[in-house]
Amino acid sequence: MAVKEDDPRRFLHPDTIARISRLDLRARQVVEGFITGMHRSPFFGHSVEFVQHRDYTPGDDIRHLDWKVWSKTDKYYIKQFEEETNLRCTLVVDVSNSMRYGRGSLDKYNYGCTIAACLGYMLLRQQDACGCITFDEDVRHIVPARSQHTHIDAIIKAMDVSRPRDKTDIEKILRRVAEKAASRSMIVLVSDLLVDREALFRGLEMLRHGRHDVLVFHVMDEDELKFPFAGTTRFEGMEELEQLLCDPRALRDGYLEALEEYLVEVRRGCARKAIDYMLVSTNEYLDAVLSKFLHHRMAMFKSAAKARI
């Protein structure tokens, strides 16, 4: 369906976003076009923690009765909860050399930074605390979490000056994140995940061990997902291999098979650790990416709330 000229969602297409040179303006256009008019989101910065039991009294909501306790004691007890409405989030953004790749309107680095900036805007709009860590082989910048709306400037500056370079040491980075992150916070990893998978899983396990809510945006270029190359092509390595001259048609089937194996392993590895995982292509509409993410978070929140009652 065509997007009307006066529809703010027209700003969400990567082609249009790419014409806006500054990251802060790109993210602002996306957020204002997509989020304006939405109420405070219960799937960000809102959790319900069990505190204690108390005796049931007539008039109490029976949905809060603890039937497991009743089955053991034959007495009625109400479960009491405490709402936590302030979240601390750290955006962990990959700025290694492989993120420079892209033949479309936005390369992986710019697309990933735009996603992170949009999430930062959304969190700060609802008065949650948000910070940022950019990394390649080592941590490049650390921006502590703050809840002031103007804090987005510091987050965007860190991403904007962290130009891609070097390769990625993901386990070392995630260990550093685990050490820096406040207890039980949200950690959002934005990366192409072109890293050793075992090191990735060990790093993610450290975050989950700290009881953090971990989300992974796996950003890939359409070329990496479809391998559309034809004719003699010279591939230049961005982090390790230097050059490879070959006929890509002879490699395509093997490449796609290895890619699918890799994606399945990453997806299953995240699922086993109860980590939210989303594969994102740089040619996807940003509104589709945000909508899918937010609706998934809403579904998770509702499911968790039902499980606690």
Beta strands, then each sheet from edge to edge (+ up, - down):
strand 1: 47-55
strand 2: 77-84
strand 3: 88-94
strand 4: 129-135
strand 5: 139-146
strand 6: 186-191
strand 7: 213-220
strand 8: 233-236
strand 9: 243-246
strand 10: 276-281
sheet 1: 1+ 2-
sheet 2: 5+ 4- 3- 6- 7- 10-
sheet 3: 8+ 9-
end
